[in-house]
């Protein structure tokens, strides 16, 4: 069974400075490699777009931050799935579309690991989909805690991958997905 590549929230707003320090500077190159591979093979791609309802959000429709990043603009035939919350399965048609497509294997990449990526991948696993997360094709940001401490982005990323791996999805790397390993 073919796999579907699901790219999460790769929009202009993710570049806004208010997010702060991030990890995984090679993530965009890895995502671009996955996208090129899926397109070349004629496989299905889903672009999840966050359409925030928050008035001050850069992700709000009609704002420049809502646009896809230039390297990840959908092409004809690729599905765009708008969402309003962190999980791409809540209040969207994604699950029904995937079920109609025969419940294919899902490969996830995007941003941010500790928010929309983790929420969506957890939900995919809970819904019974066979899921893979390209751990080197996503990133997150430093997280400030209520007590004033800050958890570095690399640690947030590692915690999210640990939360996901084995219970909700299999965490793999881009090289494995590109066929150096066993592509799903």
C-alpha positions, 0 to 999 in steps of 0.5 A: 500500500502506498503512503501519503506524505502529510506536511504540517503548517509549513507557512510563512508565520512559522518564520516570525521572530516571536517564536524564538530559538528553534532546533533542527536547522536542516529540517526544511532541506529534509522536508524538501527532499521528502516532498520531491521524492513523493512527487517524483513517485506520483504519491499523494501529498497532503498540505495541512494549513493552519487557519487560525481564528485568533485575531492577532495570529499570523496564521489567520487567513488573509494575513501574509503568514497564512501563505505556504513557505515558497518551497512547500507550495502545493501543486495541482492534485495535492490536497490542502487540508485547512485546520483551526486547532493543533490536530489536523484530524479535528474539525477537518475532512482528513480522516474521511479522505484517508479512509476513502483512500484505503487507510494508507500509511502516513508519513508526517513532517512539519512544524512544530514538533511539540504542538501540531505535529505531535497532536496530529501524529498522536491522533493518527495513531489513536485512529489506527493509522500506520504512521511514521514521523520523520524526526529530522524533518520537523522542528520546534522552539524553546518553551518557557514554563510558568515558573520562568524556566526555559526548555531548549528547543532541542529538548522539547523536540526530543521529548515529543519524539519520545512521546510519539515513538512506538505508541503512536507512530514509528519515528524514522529519519529522512534517509530511511524514508528516501529508500536507504532503509525500507520506505513505507 
